[in-house]
Every structure is written in structure tokens, then in C-alpha cells.
Amino acid sequence: MAIWFNLLGIIAIGCGIAFKNTGLTVAGCAISLGLSLPIVYRSIRPNIPKSLSSNQKRQIVTTITMLIVVISLLRIGGFFSYIGGLSAGTDWSAVGALGLWGGALGQTAIATIAAFVSWRQYIVSRDLTIEQNRLNRQQNIITQQQTIDNYFQGISALVLDDDGFLEDWPQERAFAVGRTAALLGSVNAEGKARVLRFLSRSNLLTPLQRDLRLGKVVLNGDGGYDEDRIYGTRVINLGVMLAQTDLAQTDLRWIDLSDANAIDTNLSGCNLSTANLARTILYRARLNGANLTNTRLFYGDIQSASPRVPDRPPDYISGEFTGAVVEDVDFTGTIGMSESQREYCCAWCGENSRQTIPGGCRSIPNRLLTSSARSFDEEL
């Protein structure tokens, strides 16, 4: 019986559409829909997942029914005819141009998004690189500290024996000098300063008086060792290890750098208070901003003191040939410079450097011999 009523509903829909009778079409839709839905539901019910609750099943069926009814009502109300009329009167060439503009805008938006993504990737990559560099620097600092500590232990074991301080064995001193040169060439400025502080405070850079028979250092009776600036032997002779190196902004207080070659060395901002720079070759060195409080630049009297000269023995009484070579040194902004230091530097630094000395050099004559310092380039 339901089949016949369905056929009747289809005939009613067809006649309503053919004769443009809205009521007949609506009645046919209602009859067909009312008879078809229960049949369809009974056929698909066994296939509905058992996980669906009764409420969920009712919602699904209701949603499908509403969609069918809404589409039918839109058809009856002439909505689709209205859309067709709009389509027929539309200037599709304008729509095409609008589409082209839309495509261009879309491509621009895509390019903008791609540029933003690339920029974000660059930011992330940059941050990762900065963090990796920071970790690398930390690792390098740790490795450098371990290397320096191992050096300290090795030098201590080398220079000390059962009898005390290092005996005058040339081979042991050569090993100590070689280790020091290798280390100073592989660490940064702060590492160099740390090594120099250790060596200086351990009296390994100071020429000490030794027993000519036994090679042992001579005690001074006050718990220390006697210096011998003329005939004494240094455990480690720095030589040219500090030439053309960077020691800027480091702590070099109380360090004995006498007789060292520091040509073109960067000592800017260093704390050199109470350091010994007598006979140190500071030719073209940078001392701008350095602290020279109580720094020794020469021995003897300021009137007779003069810079070291190759093949000329120093006189530590008069000060002749005991002074540091200060030609072409940059003294800009140095602090703690005493009057005797200023007078010595003005007399022996050369015309260019005189312009950089705090306090000026107008009343101090230029005593520099132009041939005395430039020969030190040959030692590099």
C-alpha cells in the first residue's frame, strides 16, 4: 500500500510542477517524504553503529529531514530562479577581471606569508646560533681553564724537586719555556694574564741569584730569594712571547715583565700598578687607559736613566740603559702617571707619542735617539 501512495505522491509532484501548482507540489512532497522516511530508516537501522545513542540517532535523522525540507522550500520560494536571473545578467568579463585581481591579491598574501615564515625561521635560526655560540664560548672557557690548571701543575712539578726550587738545569728551563710559549699562543687575553700572574708571583720571571757551583737559588735571609738583575737566571725567559699579542683590560699588577719584548702589544686598559717594565720593549705598544700607578719604567735617577740599547749593559745604579723602550707608545688616557714617569716618557717616546701623554711635554726636551729603538723590530 505504501508503494501506491508513494507513486501517487510522485504523480502529484509532477503534475504540480507541470501546471505550476504550488499546493499540489507541496502535497506530493509531503506524501512522498512521509512515506519514504520510515522505509528508509528501517532499512538502514541495522547498519547504524551501536555506539550511537538514541538521542544522536534522532539528531542525525532530524538534520537530514530539515535539509530536504529547506531545499524544497527554497525551490518553491523561487530562490534558485532568482540566483539564475542574477547569473544571466552578470557581466562575466568583469567577474573574470575581479578574479584576476583576487588571484593577484592571493599571490601577494601567499608571498607575504612566505616572507613572514622565512623571517621567523631566520629569527629562530639566529637565536639558536647565538645560544650555540654562547655554549661554545662557555665550553672554550672551561677547556682553557683546565688547560691552564694542567700547565700550573706541570710547571710546579718541573721546577720543584726534593731539594726545593728548580736547580740550574738548562734542559728543565727549556721545557718550561716551551710549555709557556705554547700555552700563551693558545689562550685569550685573560688566560695570558692569569699565566703571567702565576709565573711572576712564583718568581719564575725574576732573575734570581744562584750558587755558581750548585745552581741553586740563594736565599736572602728574609724567607725569599735574592734578585740579581745583572747575572741572575730566570726560570722562564718570556723573550718575544708577548710581542704583538692582546692583553687589553687585564689585571697585570705586580707582574715582572722586565726585559720582555712587547712590540705592538695591546695593553690598553690594563692595570699595571706596581708592575716592573724596566728594559721592556714597548715599541708601538698601546697603553691608552692603562693604570701606571707605581709602575717601574727604569732604575736609577731620572736625569741619567735611558732606554735599553742592544749590546749595551745596563747600569742599575745610574739608570743608564735600564729604561723601557717607549717609542711610539700610545699613552692616551693613562692614569696614575707620576712626574718622573711623565718626564721619562716625554724624553724617550718620540714626537708622535708626546702628543698623547697626560699633562703634556712642553717643558721637557725630546731626548730620543731615532736609531736606538727601531732596531728592536729585528727581534720579532
Disulfide bonds with the S-S distance in Angstrom:
Cys346-Cys361 1.87
